[in-house]
Amino acid sequence: TDTIILAALQHGTGRAAAFGIPRNLAQVPLGPKGKRLSKVPLNHLYGLNGGGERGAATLKQAVSNLLGIRVDYYALVNLLGFADLVDALGGVEIEVKERLVDEVTRPAWGEPKPRIDVRPGEVRRFYGREALAYVRSRKASSDYTRMARQRCFLSAMADQLDPVRVLQNFGSLTKTIETNVHTDIPLNRLPSLVRLVSAIDPTKTLTVTFGLDYVFARRPADRHPVPNLSRMRTTVRNAILAPELLKQTGKAKTAKQTC
């Protein structure tokens, strides 16, 4: 739960919305009715019940309460799995927007730390470990900048998803998913979801970062941000029902504009 992104996909239109959720939000409503408030940051909820399906269900419910939208499925990818997925898909091409020089947590014990050294304006195809360093780097940027970079990377991955390449690399993809990905997506739904993702149009995809404008206050004890629930939920609703209005107010941009 180092990175938490909610993706809303719309059938038949090529439209999607990606919401970057700060991992350190405190006092998030819990439970089916949202009457309890979390005492720990959002990214700790998964581990409270020992992880696994119970932890995922807790986190799904919290995100649903936070944003006022039903969460159908989750996919949890560990660091090694992310790197291997990018490799199995043939890499992801990105136009770099910021100077990044950093090294990040190694995906597996005994490996060297993944490094990144890129400059604005470069067009690079990122593979495996370098892709991991690109999305996780925060040495010279804020969590909110990193969240936007992560959503751009995932948007680019979806835009460049080639069903033929997926079939060609099905063996390695299957092995990676079995080992490093946990999800509650039914197996019989996967083909339709792959088609849905590959049809996403970046010019119609909105990206939203729930930054400081969506913070109601700071919790005195630890300075963790407390979310402004009504503002978050209004933005999510408008992103789905009135995307043009949201763009006009400057509260969202298309993936093409952002990335």
N, C-alpha and C positions, 0 to 999 in steps of 0.2 A: 504493500500500500504506500510505497514511496511516491507513486503518481496515481491520482484518481481522476479519471475522465469519464463523464457520461456522454454517450453518443446516442442521439435520437435520429433514427432513419425513417424516411417516409417512402412508402411503396409507390412506384409508378411515376415519380416526379424527378428523381435524381437529387432531391433535396435532403440535407442532413443538417444537424446542429451538434457542435461539440462544445461541452461545457467543462472548463478547467476548475476543479474544486480544490481549494487549499487543504492540504493534508493536516494542518494543525488547528483547524476550527474546533472550538470548545463549545460546550452547552448545546449540542445538536440534539433535537428531539429523537427519542428512542421509542421502540415498541410500536405495535400496530396503530395505536391511537396517538402516538407522539407526545404522551403526557410526562414522560421522564426526560431529564436532560443529562447528557453524557458528562461525566466527571473527567474523562480522559480525552485527549485530542482525537479527531476523527480517524487518523491512521492507526490508532491503537485498538480500535474496536474489533478488528478482525481477529486479533490474538487473544481477546478477553475470554472467549469460550473455547480456547484451544485451537483456533484456526479451523480449517476444513469447512465442511458444509455449514456448520452452525455459525462459524465466524463470518462466512460469506453472507449468510442470511441476515445476520445482525447488521453488517455493513450495508447491504442492499436496502434494508428497511430504513436505516439512518439517512442514506442518500435520498431515498424516496420522500421521507418526511422533510428533509432539508429543502428539496427543490419542488415539492408538490407535484410529482409526476410518478407514475408507476414505473418501476424498474423490472423489466422482464427477465433479463439474463445478466450474468457476470462472466468475465474471463480474467483470471489472475495468472499473470506470466512472471516467472522469476527472472533474475538477471541473465542467467545462462540461456534460458529459453528465448528471451528477447533477441539476444545476439544470434542464436542459431536460426530463429525464424527469419530474420533479415537476410541471412546468408542463403537460406533455402528459397527465398523469393527472388534471389538475384540482386540484392542490394536495393537501395533507395536513393534516387538522385535529388539533391537539395541545392537551392541557391542560398548560400550562407548570408545571414543578415548581421552578424556581430562577430567581433574578434573573440576567439576562444582559445585559451592555452591552459590545459588542465589535465589532471589524471584522476580517475574515479575508482570507486570500490571494485575490486576484481570479482568477476562473476563466479569463479570457482577457486577454491584454495589451492595455492601453489602456482597460479598463473601470475604473470606480471599485471600491474594495474593498467587498464585501457587508457590510452592517451589521446588527446585531441589538440590540434594546432591548425586553426583555419582563420581566414580573414574575410571580411565582408565583400560580397561581389563574386566570390568563388562559386563555381558550380561543381559540386563533388558528388560522386556516387559513394555512399557510405555502406560499408559492410560490417557485419558482426560487431566486433569489439569497439571499433571506432564509432559505429552508430550508437553504441551504448554510452560511450564517453560524450558524444554530441548531445544526447537527450538528457544526460544526468549532470552535466557540468553546471556548477553554480559558483565557481570561484570569483568571477567578476560580474555576476548578475544576480538579481533577486529571484526569489521563488516564483514570483509572478511572471518574470521574463522567461524563466525556465519552463513554466507551465505552457506559455504560448509556443515556445520552441517545440515542446513535446507534441502539442496538438498539430502543429504544422508538419512534423515528421509523420505522424499517423495519417494525416490527410493526404500527404504525398504518397505514402505506402498504399492507401486505398485507391488513389488516382492511378497509380502505376501497376496495380494488381492485374496480372495477366493470367486468365484462367488456363491457358495452354501451359504456361510455366508452372502453375500450381500442379497440373496433372503430371508434368514431366518430373517434378520433384516430390511427388506425392509420398514416396517412401520415406524420404528424409523428413518431410513435414510431419508425417504421421508419428514417426519416432520422437521428434522434438515435442510435439503436442502431448503425447502420452507421458513423456518424462517430465516436462517442465510447465505444462499449462493445466490449470484446473478451471473447469467451467460447468455450468448447469444447462448449457445449450443442448437440447436433445439431438442425437446423431442424425435423425431424419430431417432436422431443420437446417443442418449445415449447408447443403447445396443451395437452398434458397437464400440463405444469408450471404453466401459468397457472391451469388448473382446480384443481390441487393447492394452489397458494398462496392462491387466492381462497376455498378451503374451510377455511383455518386458523382455529381458534377461539382468541382471546386468553386465554380462561379455561383453556385446556388447553396453552398454549404456555409453556414454561419459559424463563427468561432467566438466564444465568450470566455473571458477570464474573470472570475469572481475575485477581483482585487479589493483594494482598500475602500472603494466606493460601496462595497457590500458588507463592510464591517460595522456592526452596531456599536461595539465598545471593545475594550481590552479587559480580560479577566484580571483583576488586581493581583491575584496570587502568583500567576506565572506569565502574564502578558499575552496569553494566547487570544487570538481574535474570536469574538462572539459574532455570529452571522446575523445580518439583517434579513430575517426570513421573508418578510413581505416583499422586499425589493428583489431578492433572488427569485422568488416564485413568479413575480410579475414578469421579470426578464425571460425566464424559461417559457412561460405561457406565450409571450409575444414572439419569441424566437420560433415557436412552432405554428402559431396561429396568425401572426402579423409580422413576418420577417422584414418586409419593406419598411414598416414603421420603426422597427428596432434599428435598422441600418440608418435611417434618417436622423434618429436621435443620437447616433454615434455610440450606442451601447453595444453594438456588435459589428463585425466586419465579415466579409466573405473570406473563405480560406485563401482565395486568390489574392485578395487585397492584403491580408495579414502576412502571407508567406511569400 
